[in-house]
Amino acid sequence: MTMKLEGAMAALLALFFAVGAQAAPHFADVTVSDSDDGDATETFAPNTPKIFVHAGLVDVAHGSKVSSDWIAEDTGGAAPANYKIDSVTLDTGMLTNVVTFSLSKPTAGWPVGRYRVDLFVDGNAAGAAHFKVSKEGGND
């Protein structure tokens, strides 16, 4: 009887570790661009009308909430360090496998500096995208 219990316990532990080893929901192939279907870009001009973040969903369940926090990491004093510019939340549908977040240019243009977009699935950190705004702008 003890051997049966040990075998059952070993099977239960194996199942537990197999489930725990599965990847948490996250984003893949995250890119930043200057258009809805544009090529990946790392540096933008201050007059870029809109910046887009495209991201594939991995192991994200139907009905999950995916969100983005747009952060100005360092804009040389135009905004405080790590300033949250905006946040957007979307609900995933049955066929959702890619999401696109975007943010329009501020009235006076994008301040020169470093930015990131933190990505979340159901409130849990699941990825990030980084970009710069430079007077030279252009594709990197």
Secondary structure by P-SEA (a helix, b strand, c coil): caaaaaaaaaaaaaaaaaaaaccccccccccccccccccccccccccccbbbbbbbbcccccccccbbbbbbcccccccccccccbbbbbbbcccccbbbbbcccccccccbbbbbbbbbcccccccbbbbbbccccccc
